[in-house]
Each structure stands twice: as structure tokens, then as C-alpha cells.
Amino acid sequence: MAQQQEKTEYDVVVIGSGAGGLSAALTAKLEGLDVLVVEKTDRIGGSTAISGGAVWVPLNDQAEAAGHPDTHDKAWTYLQNTVGAAGDEAVRHAFLDAGPRALRYLRERTDVQLAARTYSPDYYPDREGAAMGGRSLDPIEFDGRLLGAHFKTLRDPLPEFCVLGGMMVNMTDVKHLLGVWRSFASWKHGVKMLLRYFGDRLSGHHRGTRLLLGNALAARLFHSVLQQGVPFWLDTPALGLETDANGTVTGVKLCRDGKEITVHARRGVVIATGGFPWNAAMRGQHYPVPTGPYSMSPQDNAGEGIAMAQQAGGVLGTGHAGPALWAPVSLLTRPDGSVLRYPHLVWDRAKPGLIAVDARGERFVNEATSYHEFVRGMYRGNDKATSIPALLVCDSAFMEKWGLGLALPGGCPREHLVRAGYLYRADTLEDLAKQAGVDPAGLAGTVARYNPLAAQGQDPAFGKGGDAYNRYLGDPDHQPNACLAPVKQAPFYAVKVYPGDIGTALGIRADGNARALDAQGAPIAGLYVAGNDMHSVMGGEYPAPGITLGPALTFGWVAGMHLARGTVEHA
């Protein structure tokens, strides 16, 4: 791309290289515009590359084939029953209309290939309009070798999504690896994965090239950018927007090779820099108390895009249910003082034989609920007793079968985690509680009350395992409740979890064409927002897996189409 780096005028400048930004860039390019992508880090992919990769788009054209035919009325009813007044109704209509069209466009004209889940309940499956599958899609596995020398330019996934120092795994892979000695199919699957991975490393790749989850989505977008010849500038922070006398956004000030330059944008600028989860001042202003640096987003996502949009007249959204998309996070302090964050999303909390307790040693939430609702429960519980941090507790049978956070199952070494203060281990519940700073009698009493009911598959206090989403993440082979089992076999284990997030929901208010709006609700000419810089269409609610990436791809496409055509027809 070096031959194009001196050019300082384009039709469109896109700031940020996650799903929202790259979707906008690709669409604008495919519609005939001259596009530049600028990225302040040295890697492409943003939050998308380290995410789970789910994309939620109701009414997509794969839903019926996946066994879950959808209707507009059903999807709208579900969003009304989960989002309601927390989100902008007009933008919600635009999402339902444009989402299926955006996915079809990207599938037909780029390498963005997704597969609808045949079974994946929405997070509130008992509310009217919910679906049991079809609305959430996953990126199809991608061969990183297709990126050639640019493979190293793609942001690496979270270490927690890898084993053996760089082999990506999804939930299906983990289940096969855990059953590799019990099933020939699992053994065959595991051997195939290992041969591919070791072949990659022997070939000189810094990690495995079998890409999954959000890393596969980012790779597919990046591969399409390369195929379309869209120039991208790395290590190029945006410093501010250029506007004319009428307030129209006409370009971007950038820091390029240590010098400040201005790149002009004839049609407009798309801001998609990933929200503000690592901006301490904004967290302090907008997050509930207590908060801390617990985000799973890249640490470069510090709100500069939102600040630039505000300086050009944009305003933050209002009426939302919360500022962020929550996830419980455990913290390991490494010997060098750096902190590793582990998100307890879908693996351990719902499995039978784990409970979460507050400082009194008492349960305060359904452990199998969504990660977003779990943290909400932490904040609610903290008003009554200290549930921040909360303690996840299990016994040795659970540990050997499922693991707990960074502590892996199957007899894997975990003494280093105990020494580091991440993992607590004791022969009695009372000693475990003392180590973790929890009331010993309270924890012992909680477990004594919990165990007989759990053995019968009952949780009258919080209803763990009481709906399809809970059971989806539990153990289907465990009866009578996929999510409940006693905590009884010493030694006992625990980790502390904190109220983390996987990104912010509070962003710049926009219309259904992804145009940033000013304080009077009027579009700011030449300024578009996408991804987590755009105020969430869900208003800080979290109805289903993939409600960040689905709107990001959708409104990136909408922005690209509007920039190219001046309009996006909505039904």
C-alpha cells in the first residue's frame, strides 16, 4: 500500500478497523467510492478480532433453513419485550430492515461468510417473540494462510480462546478435546486439529492459521479489504475532524509517521473506533459504582472517536438501560505486574456444581443467566451486601470436568494459579471462605441448603436451569437439571470475579442511516458512526448473542450505501 500513502484526498475516510469500520469501507468501495481506512494501532480487527464472533440479525435468509423461520412481527415483539423504551424505535426498525440485506450483500460480494445456528436460544427465551435459533450466526472457519504476509497484521485472538499457545478452539473443539479418550470421533477431531496446528508452527507462523470466532470474522473482512485494494494506514491515530463553515465534516486530522496531516473526505467520514471502555474519566462519569479497568475490549478503545464526534456537534444517546455490555471477569496478576483478564461468558457458570456468592457467603443471582444479567445481579446485590467482587465456588469433581476460569480441567497444572492468588483451594468450605475473605459460616450454610435441592434439580431461590438458555449452556447429559449439582467433594475451589464489560453501549446518537445527530436531532453532514461508537440500537440491553456485531455490520453497510447513493431505502 506504500504507493498510495501520500494521497490526502478520498471520497470516504473510515476511522477504525473492526466490523463496523470494515463493513462501511467495503460497502463504499464496492459501490464505487475511493476509500481509506485508518487504524491507530499496528493491527487490523479491533474488538471484533478478539470477540466470540456471534452476529445477531433477525430475519436473515438462513434462519428458515436452520429450522427457525422468523417473521418481522415476532422479531419486533421480542425487541419490544427486551429493549423497549431503552432504544431508539426508528433505529430498531432500520436494523430489522437493513440487517438481512447487509448480510446478503456481504455474503454475495465479499468473503464475509456466516452460518446460522441451528440451536441457540435468545437470552430471554420465555419472553414473547424469542427464537430458539436462526437469528445468531457464526463466522465460517477461515484459513489465515490466505492473508499471506498480512496474517501478522491481523489482531491476535484472546489467549483464552487458544490452547497450546496459539491454537484457536471453539466450544465444539473443547468438547472434543475433553472427550478425546472416550470417543473415536473426538480423537479424530483432536488429532486433525493438532496436526494442522503443529504444521502451522513448523511452517513459521506465530500461531495457528485455523481461525474461528471473531478472529475469523475480522480475517474475512480484512481479506476482502485486501482483495478490493482498499488502502489502510496502521499506527495512524486520528486527532480530530475537519469541518467547513456550515459544520459539514470534510476530513480528518491524522498523526502519520510522527507528523500531523489532514486527509480530506469528499463524501464523509465514518467513525468506528470501538467506544470508550478504556477511558477512565468516561467510565467514572457513566458507569455504575464501583467500576475499574476490567474491560475485555482492546485497551486502545479509549473514546477518541466519540470525543471527535462530539466536537463536531454530535451528542451521546439518552434513555438507555446501561452504558456497557457487561461480563464477569476474573483477574490474574502476572509476575511482571501486568494483569490478565478472563471473561466468564458461556463455559463455567451454567454448568452443574458451581455457585456464586457474595461476601456473606450467600447466593445472589442465577449463575446460568447471561453474562450481562450476571453483572447486573452483582450490582443489584452490592446494594445489600458486598457482591463486588463475587466468588465463584465449585468442588473438585466440577474442576476436573469443567475447569474454572483460567484453571483448566482434566488434571491440568493449576498450582501456579494458587500461588498467584487467582485460584483459591481448600479442603473445607470454611477454609476456602477465609482465604477469599468471605464469611465462613455463611458459605457453609449456603452450600448445606443448596445441595439437597440441587441433587433434585431444584433451585427455588434463583431458578438456575429454569429456561432454555440456561440449559443450552449447561450439561445436557446431567439430570434432572442440566445446570444443578451439589458442591460436596473436597478440595473446593473458587475465583473472584469483577464487573467487567465486552464493550460500551453508550455512544453517539444516530439515525437509521448511521448519520450522527446533533443536539437538535438533525444529521451532521458528512459524519457517520458505526460499531460501539454508535449509540446501541439495543439501548444497553442484551437480548441475544451477537447484538454488537450484528448492528456493527449492518450500520457499517448502511453508512457505506448512504455515502455512495445518498439514500438507503427502508421498508
C-alpha positions, 0 to 999 in steps of 0.5 A: 500500500506504500504507493498510495500513502501520500494521497490526502484526498478520498471520497470516504475516510473510515476511522477504525478497523473492526466490523463496523469500520470494515463493513462501511469501507467495503460497502463504499468501495464496492459501490464505487467510492475511493476509500481509506481506512485508518487504524491507530494501532499496528493491527487490523480487527479491533474488538471484533478480532478478539470477540466470540464472533456471534452476529445477531440479525433477525430475519436473515435468509438462513434462519428458515433453513436452520429450522427457525423461520422468523417473521418481522412481527415476532422479531419486533415483539421480542425487541419490544419485550427486551429493549423497549423504551431503552432504544431508539424505535426508528433505529430498531426498525432500520436494523430489522430492515437493513440487517438481512440485506447487509448480510446478503450483500456481504455474503454475495460480494465479499468473503464475509461468510456466516452460518446460522445456528441451528440451536441457540436460544435468545437470552430471554427465551420465555419472553414473547417473540424469542427464537430458539435459533436462526437469528445468531450466526457464526463466522465460517472457519477461515484459513489465515494462510490466505492473508499471506504476509498480512496474517501478522497484521491481523489482531491476535485472538484472546489467549483464552480462546487458544490452547497450546499457545496459539491454537484457536478452539471453539466450544465444539473443539473443547468438547472434543478435546475433553472427550478425546479418550472416550470417543473415536470421533473426538480423537479424530477431531483432536488429532486433525486439529493438532496436526494442522496446528503443529504444521502451522508452527513448523511452517513459521507462523506465530500461531495457528492459521485455523481461525474461528470466532471473531478472529475469523470474522475480522480475517474475512473482512480484512481479506476482502479489504485486501482483495478490493485494494482498499488502502489502510494506514496502521499506527495512524491515530486520528486527532480530530475532524475537519469541518467547513463553515456550515459544520459539514465534516470534510476530513480528518486530522491524522498523526502519520509517521510522527507528523500531523496531516489532514486527509480530506473526505469528499463524501464523509467520514465514518467513525468506528473506533470501538467506544470508550471502555478504556477511558477512565474519566468516561467510565467514572462519569457513566458507569455504575459504582464501583467500576475499574479497568476490567474491560475485555475490549482492546485497551486502545478503545479509549473514546477518541472517536466519540470525543471527535464526534462530539466536537463536531456537534454530535451528542451521546444517546439518552434513555438507555438501560446501561452504558456497557455490555457487561461480563464477569471477569476474573483477574490474574496478576502476572509476575511482571505486574501486568494483569490478565483478564478472563471473561466468564461468558458461556463455559463455567457458570451454567454448568452443574456444581458451581455457585456464586456468592457474595461476601456473606457467603450467600447466593445472589443471582442465577449463575446460568443467566447471561453474562450481562444479567450476571453483572447486573445481579452483582450490582443489584446485590452490592446494594445489600451486601458486598457482591463486588467482587463475587466468588465463584465456588465449585468442588473438585469433581466440577474442576476436573470436568469443567475447569474454572476460569483460567484453571483448566480441567482434566488434571491440568497444572493449576498450582501456579494459579494458587500461588498467584492468588487467582485460584483459591483451594481448600479442603473445607468450605470454611477454609476456602471462605477465609482465604477469599475473605468471605464469611465462613459460616455463611458459605457453609450454610449456603452450600448445606441448603443448596445441595439437597435441592440441587441433587433434585434439580431444584433451585427455588431461590434463583431458578438456575436451569429454569429456561432454555438458555440456561440449559443450552449452556449447561450439561445436557447429559446431567439430570434432572437439571442440566445446570444443578449439582451439589458442591460436596467433594473436597478440595473446593475451589473458587475465583473472584470475579469483577464487573467487567464489560465486552464493550460500551453501549453508550455512544453517539446518537444516530439515525437509521442511516448511521448519520450522527445527530446533533443536539437538535436531532438533525444529521451532521453532514458528512459524519457517520458512526458505526460499531460501539461508537454508535449509540446501541440500537439495543439501548444497553440491553442484551437480548441475544448473542451477537447484538454488537456485531450484528448492528456493527455490520449492518450500520457499517453497510448502511453508512457505506450505501448512504455515502455512495447513493445518498439514500438507503431505502427502508421498508 
